[in-house]
């Protein structure tokens, strides 16, 4: 402490420095959440057995700016207009698996999902679909998404196609509960 610096001014300086540090940390955290990654939790059984109710995930938001969405990716998205008309809020998030991309055909027959006339090998689903779905072609700029719990999932087989612009991010890591920690 110098002669001019009293304990009171030293304390004020320390508080000011701490407030600046906190403001910088909060700004960085906000920027990371908005542009890079954010935590999400699973509120329903639609993705069982892959994801359980209460799982906490890291959703990364950067990769789809540099590479396309891939079949099999688990994505988080804002509900499309069809769901908003049914009462879902625009800021509500859904999580599903990408089954087909623009130009692909999809049908469900006798418990099997077919993409481009080829049966999907789905070792990740809870059980075979107990419904049939007529052949559809995914329009440009859209995806066809389904929950892994096929018979208990509000997904594209019910409400239609998902605009790619509705994607929030890609589910990459489960960080809670401890027994389920790992890559998705």
VOGU-3710 file (C-alpha; in Angstrom, 3 decimals, decimal comma):
1> xxxxxxxxxx> 0,000/0,000/0,000  1,357/3,391/-1,024  1,075/6,522/1,064  -1,822/7,821/-1,056  -3,692/4,484/-0,914  -5,806/4,057/2,180  -7,376/0,746/3,231  -10,706/2,129/1,996  -9,434/2,891/-1,541  -7,639/-0,468/-1,668
11> xxxxxxxxxx> -10,926/-2,213/-0,781  -12,811/-0,222/-3,438  -10,186/-1,099/-6,028  -10,431/-4,784/-5,127  -14,249/-4,771/-5,392  -14,044/-3,004/-8,772  -11,511/-5,565/-10,057  -13,693/-8,448/-8,835  -16,779/-6,986/-10,510  -14,897/-6,602/-13,801
21> xxxxxxxxxx> -13,679/-10,216/-13,540  -17,222/-11,451/-12,851  -18,627/-9,404/-15,762  -16,009/-10,834/-18,131  -16,680/-14,397/-16,931  -20,451/-13,965/-17,358  -19,999/-12,518/-20,838  -17,772/-15,427/-21,877  -20,245/-17,953/-20,408  -23,140/-16,292/-22,239
31> xxxxxxxxxx> -21,247/-16,255/-25,553  -20,345/-19,944/-25,160  -23,979/-20,849/-24,413  -25,396/-18,821/-27,303  -22,860/-19,748/-29,995  -20,854/-22,868/-29,016  -22,518/-25,276/-26,570  -25,258/-25,459/-23,995  -26,605/-27,920/-21,461  -30,004/-29,560/-21,969
41> xxxxxxxxxx> -31,986/-32,187/-20,105  -34,235/-34,977/-21,346  -37,844/-34,424/-20,184  -39,578/-37,405/-21,832  -39,196/-41,081/-22,728  -39,162/-40,468/-26,503  -35,450/-41,287/-26,851  -35,328/-44,406/-24,660  -33,180/-46,481/-24,434  -30,487/-44,143/-25,831
51> xxxxxxxxxx> -31,383/-41,243/-23,534  -33,320/-41,502/-20,282  -35,584/-39,001/-18,556  -33,393/-36,657/-16,527  -30,204/-37,171/-18,550  -28,203/-33,956/-18,863  -26,496/-33,399/-22,211  -24,046/-31,057/-23,874  -25,432/-29,751/-27,153  -22,770/-28,365/-29,456
61> xxxxxxxxxx> -23,839/-25,666/-31,912  -20,826/-25,192/-34,180  -20,271/-28,289/-36,330  -23,330/-27,869/-38,554  -21,906/-24,535/-39,718  -19,046/-26,479/-41,338  -20,504/-29,891/-42,172  -23,905/-31,293/-43,061  -26,247/-33,101/-40,707  -25,708/-36,870/-40,881
71> xxxxxxxxxx> -28,237/-39,667/-40,715  -28,142/-41,058/-37,189  -27,198/-37,752/-35,524  -29,196/-36,895/-32,418  -30,254/-33,278/-32,713  -32,016/-30,707/-30,580  -34,381/-28,398/-32,429  -37,096/-25,794/-32,070  -40,531/-27,180/-32,898  -41,570/-26,665/-36,506
81> xxxxxxxxxx> -44,680/-24,657/-37,350  -46,834/-27,823/-37,379  -46,098/-28,355/-33,670  -46,504/-24,696/-32,772  -50,004/-24,805/-34,291  -50,703/-27,733/-31,942  -49,773/-25,610/-28,915  -46,033/-26,152/-28,464  -44,085/-22,981/-27,721  -41,494/-21,772/-30,249
91> xxxxxxxxxx> -38,764/-21,757/-27,581  -39,501/-25,325/-26,474  -36,811/-27,784/-27,569  -37,218/-31,301/-28,941  -34,593/-34,021/-29,302  -34,756/-36,746/-31,971  -32,563/-38,859/-34,240  -32,087/-37,885/-37,905  -33,481/-40,723/-40,026  -33,484/-39,164/-43,495
101> xxxxxxxxxx> -32,304/-36,047/-45,307  -33,622/-34,068/-48,247  -34,368/-36,232/-51,266  -34,545/-39,454/-49,223  -37,699/-41,572/-49,150  -39,004/-42,984/-45,864  -41,674/-45,549/-45,089  -42,539/-47,756/-42,124  -43,927/-51,189/-42,942  -44,408/-54,193/-40,655
111> xxxxxxxxxx> -42,226/-52,767/-37,889  -39,324/-51,790/-40,159  -38,223/-48,261/-41,131  -37,048/-48,083/-44,744  -34,925/-45,241/-46,088  -34,507/-45,237/-49,865  -36,053/-48,740/-49,941  -33,360/-50,072/-47,578  -34,289/-51,296/-44,080  -32,553/-49,388/-41,300
121> xxxxxxxxxx> -30,419/-51,427/-38,934  -31,612/-49,971/-35,645  -29,973/-51,586/-32,636  -30,697/-48,421/-30,641  -34,533/-48,485/-30,599  -36,725/-49,507/-27,670  -38,935/-51,737/-29,829  -40,077/-52,071/-33,421  -42,650/-49,515/-34,581  -46,187/-50,791/-34,115
131> xxxxxxxxxx> -47,518/-48,647/-36,947  -47,193/-48,316/-40,698  -46,441/-45,088/-42,535  -46,909/-44,391/-46,219  -43,907/-43,545/-48,374  -42,819/-39,892/-48,156  -40,004/-37,972/-49,804  -38,092/-35,486/-47,643  -38,280/-32,026/-49,265  -35,284/-29,771/-49,857
141> xxxxxxxxxx> -33,963/-28,113/-46,681  -35,776/-30,587/-44,414  -35,099/-33,682/-42,335  -37,147/-36,653/-41,179  -36,553/-37,273/-37,451  -37,756/-39,980/-35,067  -37,391/-40,799/-31,397  -35,662/-44,061/-30,473  -38,758/-45,026/-28,490  -40,683/-45,307/-31,761
151> xxxxxxxxxx> -44,063/-46,100/-30,239  -43,906/-43,267/-27,701  -42,448/-40,394/-29,708  -44,002/-37,240/-31,128  -41,867/-37,121/-34,270  -41,879/-36,778/-38,064  -44,076/-39,820/-38,561  -46,821/-37,786/-36,826  -46,189/-34,145/-37,722  -44,044/-34,201/-40,853
161> xxxxxxxxxx> -40,716/-32,752/-41,833  -38,276/-30,674/-39,807  -36,751/-27,599/-41,468  -32,971/-27,744/-41,019  -33,114/-24,088/-39,953  -34,847/-25,216/-36,721  -31,781/-27,114/-35,509  -30,298/-25,783/-32,291  -27,419/-28,249/-32,122  -26,059/-31,767/-32,002
171> xxxxxxxxxx> -26,205/-33,847/-28,801  -22,644/-35,011/-28,150  -22,128/-35,849/-24,483  -24,117/-36,960/-21,441  -22,707/-35,436/-18,243  -25,381/-36,517/-15,741  -26,161/-38,838/-14,050  -22,656/-40,127/-13,342  -23,543/-43,679/-14,321  -24,428/-42,517/-17,847
181> xxxx> -21,516/-40,145/-18,484  -20,101/-40,464/-21,969  -20,378/-39,676/-25,658  -23,728/-40,032/-27,355
//
